[in-house]
Amino acid sequence: MPYSYADYQQVSREGITSIDESGADFSAEGVVIPVIIPEDQVAELLANYDPTSSTSPTVTYSRPLARCILDALKRYIESTP
């Protein structure tokens, strides 16, 4: 099972101006969550990801990553006045 970690100490609200996956500029206010994927997990995650399939990656790979992100978001929101 793949592992990922969120850097809870670095979660913050930020104003972001950047470029999205399609190359379009965007600006947004949001919560930034640094996610660390260990080097030894990168190849496995990418090997099991097909960007052309709406069901990829499988739950085995997507759920741990989603839970990592959502746990960090929940922890941040609950600890922010």
Backbone as JSON Lines, residues from 0, in Angstrom:
{"i":0,"aa":"M","n":[0.85,-1.18,0.0],"ca":[0.0,0.0,0.0],"c":[0.89,1.24,0.0]}
{"i":1,"aa":"P","n":[0.58,2.2,-0.83],"ca":[1.38,3.43,-0.89],"c":[1.18,4.29,0.36]}
{"i":2,"aa":"Y","n":[2.2,5.02,0.69],"ca":[2.14,5.92,1.83],"c":[2.39,7.34,1.38]}
{"i":3,"aa":"S","n":[1.77,8.26,2.06],"ca":[2.02,9.68,1.84],"c":[1.84,10.37,3.18]}
{"i":4,"aa":"Y","n":[2.43,11.53,3.28],"ca":[2.39,12.27,4.53],"c":[2.06,13.72,4.24]}
{"i":5,"aa":"A","n":[1.35,14.35,5.16],"ca":[1.11,15.79,5.07],"c":[1.99,16.45,6.13]}
{"i":6,"aa":"D","n":[2.58,17.56,5.76],"ca":[3.38,18.33,6.71],"c":[2.44,19.25,7.46]}
{"i":7,"aa":"Y","n":[1.89,18.75,8.58],"ca":[0.88,19.49,9.34],"c":[1.37,20.86,9.8]}
{"i":8,"aa":"Q","n":[2.65,20.99,10.06],"ca":[3.19,22.26,10.53],"c":[3.21,23.33,9.45]}
{"i":9,"aa":"Q","n":[3.09,22.92,8.19],"ca":[3.16,23.87,7.09],"c":[1.81,24.15,6.43]}
{"i":10,"aa":"V","n":[0.72,23.57,6.92],"ca":[-0.6,23.83,6.37],"c":[-0.97,25.27,6.7]}
{"i":11,"aa":"S","n":[-1.46,26.0,5.68],"ca":[-1.77,27.42,5.89],"c":[-2.8,27.91,4.89]}
{"i":12,"aa":"R","n":[-3.45,29.01,5.25],"ca":[-4.33,29.71,4.31],"c":[-3.46,30.66,3.51]}
{"i":13,"aa":"E","n":[-3.64,30.67,2.21],"ca":[-2.8,31.48,1.34],"c":[-3.61,32.03,0.17]}
{"i":14,"aa":"G","n":[-3.13,33.13,-0.36],"ca":[-3.58,33.62,-1.64],"c":[-2.57,33.12,-2.67]}
{"i":15,"aa":"I","n":[-3.02,32.4,-3.64],"ca":[-2.13,31.76,-4.61],"c":[-2.42,32.3,-6.01]}
{"i":16,"aa":"T","n":[-1.36,32.6,-6.73],"ca":[-1.44,32.9,-8.15],"c":[-0.48,31.95,-8.82]}
{"i":17,"aa":"S","n":[-1.0,31.14,-9.74],"ca":[-0.17,30.11,-10.36],"c":[-0.74,29.72,-11.72]}
{"i":18,"aa":"I","n":[-0.31,28.56,-12.21],"ca":[-0.78,28.03,-13.5],"c":[-1.34,26.64,-13.22]}
{"i":19,"aa":"D","n":[-2.55,26.36,-13.75],"ca":[-3.16,25.05,-13.51],"c":[-2.64,24.0,-14.48]}
{"i":20,"aa":"E","n":[-3.19,22.78,-14.36],"ca":[-2.71,21.64,-15.16],"c":[-2.9,21.82,-16.65]}
{"i":21,"aa":"S","n":[-3.81,22.71,-17.06],"ca":[-4.02,22.95,-18.49],"c":[-3.2,24.14,-19.0]}
{"i":22,"aa":"G","n":[-2.42,24.77,-18.11],"ca":[-1.58,25.89,-18.51],"c":[-2.22,27.26,-18.34]}
{"i":23,"aa":"A","n":[-3.43,27.3,-17.78],"ca":[-4.15,28.56,-17.58],"c":[-3.76,29.2,-16.25]}
{"i":24,"aa":"D","n":[-3.6,30.51,-16.26],"ca":[-3.32,31.24,-15.02],"c":[-4.55,31.19,-14.12]}
{"i":25,"aa":"F","n":[-4.31,31.16,-12.81],"ca":[-5.42,31.26,-11.86],"c":[-4.95,31.94,-10.59]}
{"i":26,"aa":"S","n":[-5.9,32.5,-9.88],"ca":[-5.68,33.07,-8.55],"c":[-6.76,32.51,-7.65]}
{"i":27,"aa":"A","n":[-6.38,32.16,-6.42],"ca":[-7.36,31.59,-5.5],"c":[-6.91,31.81,-4.07]}
{"i":28,"aa":"E","n":[-7.89,31.92,-3.19],"ca":[-7.65,31.91,-1.75],"c":[-7.95,30.48,-1.33]}
{"i":29,"aa":"G","n":[-7.05,29.88,-0.58],"ca":[-7.31,28.51,-0.17],"c":[-6.36,28.01,0.88]}
{"i":30,"aa":"V","n":[-6.5,26.75,1.2],"ca":[-5.65,26.09,2.18],"c":[-4.58,25.31,1.42]}
{"i":31,"aa":"V","n":[-3.32,25.6,1.72],"ca":[-2.19,24.92,1.1],"c":[-1.77,23.78,2.03]}
{"i":32,"aa":"I","n":[-1.7,22.56,1.48],"ca":[-1.34,21.38,2.25],"c":[-0.14,20.71,1.58]}
{"i":33,"aa":"P","n":[1.05,20.87,2.16],"ca":[2.2,20.15,1.59],"c":[2.05,18.65,1.79]}
{"i":34,"aa":"V","n":[2.15,17.9,0.71],"ca":[2.03,16.44,0.75],"c":[3.37,15.85,0.34]}
{"i":35,"aa":"I","n":[3.87,14.93,1.15],"ca":[5.15,14.29,0.88],"c":[4.88,12.86,0.44]}
{"i":36,"aa":"I","n":[5.37,12.52,-0.73],"ca":[5.29,11.15,-1.23],"c":[6.71,10.63,-1.26]}
{"i":37,"aa":"P","n":[7.0,9.6,-0.45],"ca":[8.36,9.08,-0.4],"c":[8.85,8.63,-1.78]}
{"i":38,"aa":"E","n":[10.1,8.88,-2.03],"ca":[10.71,8.54,-3.33],"c":[10.43,7.1,-3.74]}
{"i":39,"aa":"D","n":[10.46,6.18,-2.78],"ca":[10.26,4.77,-3.14],"c":[8.8,4.44,-3.47]}
{"i":40,"aa":"Q","n":[7.9,5.4,-3.34],"ca":[6.49,5.19,-3.68],"c":[6.09,5.85,-5.0]}
{"i":41,"aa":"V","n":[6.91,6.76,-5.49],"ca":[6.55,7.54,-6.69],"c":[6.32,6.65,-7.9]}
{"i":42,"aa":"A","n":[7.25,5.76,-8.2],"ca":[7.12,4.91,-9.4],"c":[5.87,4.05,-9.33]}
{"i":43,"aa":"E","n":[5.58,3.48,-8.15],"ca":[4.4,2.64,-8.0],"c":[3.12,3.45,-8.2]}
{"i":44,"aa":"L","n":[3.06,4.64,-7.61],"ca":[1.88,5.48,-7.79],"c":[1.65,5.83,-9.26]}
{"i":45,"aa":"L","n":[2.71,6.24,-9.94],"ca":[2.57,6.63,-11.34],"c":[2.29,5.44,-12.25]}
{"i":46,"aa":"A","n":[2.85,4.28,-11.92],"ca":[2.6,3.08,-12.73],"c":[1.13,2.67,-12.67]}
{"i":47,"aa":"N","n":[0.47,3.01,-11.58],"ca":[-0.93,2.63,-11.4],"c":[-1.9,3.77,-11.7]}
{"i":48,"aa":"Y","n":[-1.41,4.79,-12.39],"ca":[-2.25,5.95,-12.73],"c":[-2.35,6.09,-14.24]}
{"i":49,"aa":"D","n":[-3.58,6.16,-14.73],"ca":[-3.85,6.4,-16.15],"c":[-4.69,7.66,-16.25]}
{"i":50,"aa":"P","n":[-4.08,8.79,-16.66],"ca":[-4.83,10.05,-16.69],"c":[-6.0,10.05,-17.67]}
{"i":51,"aa":"T","n":[-6.07,9.07,-18.56],"ca":[-7.18,9.02,-19.51],"c":[-8.38,8.23,-18.96]}
{"i":52,"aa":"S","n":[-8.2,7.59,-17.8],"ca":[-9.27,6.78,-17.21],"c":[-9.88,7.5,-16.02]}
{"i":53,"aa":"S","n":[-11.2,7.62,-16.01],"ca":[-11.88,8.29,-14.89],"c":[-11.89,7.42,-13.63]}
{"i":54,"aa":"T","n":[-11.51,6.17,-13.73],"ca":[-11.48,5.29,-12.56],"c":[-10.04,5.02,-12.09]}
{"i":55,"aa":"S","n":[-9.12,5.8,-12.57],"ca":[-7.73,5.64,-12.18],"c":[-7.29,6.81,-11.33]}
{"i":56,"aa":"P","n":[-6.52,6.56,-10.29],"ca":[-6.02,5.28,-9.83],"c":[-7.08,4.53,-9.04]}
{"i":57,"aa":"T","n":[-6.8,3.27,-8.77],"ca":[-7.74,2.46,-8.01],"c":[-7.83,2.97,-6.58]}
{"i":58,"aa":"V","n":[-8.82,2.49,-5.86],"ca":[-9.02,2.87,-4.47],"c":[-7.77,2.56,-3.64]}
{"i":59,"aa":"T","n":[-7.1,1.48,-3.95],"ca":[-5.89,1.09,-3.21],"c":[-4.87,2.21,-3.2]}
{"i":60,"aa":"Y","n":[-4.8,2.96,-4.29],"ca":[-3.82,4.05,-4.41],"c":[-4.41,5.41,-4.1]}
{"i":61,"aa":"S","n":[-5.67,5.64,-4.47],"ca":[-6.24,6.97,-4.29],"c":[-6.74,7.24,-2.88]}
{"i":62,"aa":"R","n":[-7.3,6.24,-2.23],"ca":[-7.88,6.48,-0.9],"c":[-6.83,6.9,0.14]}
{"i":63,"aa":"P","n":[-5.68,6.24,0.25],"ca":[-4.7,6.7,1.25],"c":[-4.24,8.15,1.0]}
{"i":64,"aa":"L","n":[-4.07,8.52,-0.26],"ca":[-3.66,9.88,-0.58],"c":[-4.78,10.88,-0.25]}
{"i":65,"aa":"A","n":[-6.0,10.53,-0.61],"ca":[-7.14,11.41,-0.3],"c":[-7.32,11.56,1.21]}
{"i":66,"aa":"R","n":[-7.18,10.48,1.95],"ca":[-7.32,10.55,3.4],"c":[-6.22,11.39,4.03]}
{"i":67,"aa":"C","n":[-5.03,11.29,3.51],"ca":[-3.91,12.1,4.0],"c":[-4.25,13.59,3.85]}
{"i":68,"aa":"I","n":[-4.73,13.97,2.68],"ca":[-5.08,15.36,2.4],"c":[-6.27,15.81,3.25]}
{"i":69,"aa":"L","n":[-7.3,15.0,3.31],"ca":[-8.49,15.38,4.08],"c":[-8.22,15.41,5.58]}
{"i":70,"aa":"D","n":[-7.4,14.49,6.08],"ca":[-7.03,14.52,7.5],"c":[-6.27,15.81,7.83]}
{"i":71,"aa":"A","n":[-5.36,16.21,6.95],"ca":[-4.62,17.45,7.18],"c":[-5.55,18.66,7.14]}
{"i":72,"aa":"L","n":[-6.47,18.68,6.2],"ca":[-7.43,19.78,6.11],"c":[-8.31,19.85,7.35]}
{"i":73,"aa":"K","n":[-8.82,18.7,7.78],"ca":[-9.68,18.64,8.96],"c":[-8.92,19.1,10.2]}
{"i":74,"aa":"R","n":[-7.72,18.61,10.36],"ca":[-6.9,19.0,11.51],"c":[-6.62,20.51,11.52]}
{"i":75,"aa":"Y","n":[-6.34,21.06,10.35],"ca":[-6.08,22.48,10.24],"c":[-7.33,23.29,10.6]}
{"i":76,"aa":"I","n":[-8.46,22.95,10.01],"ca":[-9.71,23.69,10.25],"c":[-10.1,23.6,11.72]}
{"i":77,"aa":"E","n":[-9.96,22.45,12.32],"ca":[-10.35,22.27,13.72],"c":[-9.42,23.02,14.69]}
{"i":78,"aa":"S","n":[-8.19,23.3,14.24],"ca":[-7.24,23.97,15.13],"c":[-7.13,25.46,14.87]}
{"i":79,"aa":"T","n":[-7.86,25.96,13.87],"ca":[-7.82,27.36,13.51],"c":[-9.03,28.08,14.11]}
{"i":80,"aa":"P","n":[-8.77,29.15,14.85],"ca":[-9.91,29.88,15.46],"c":[-10.79,30.55,14.42]}
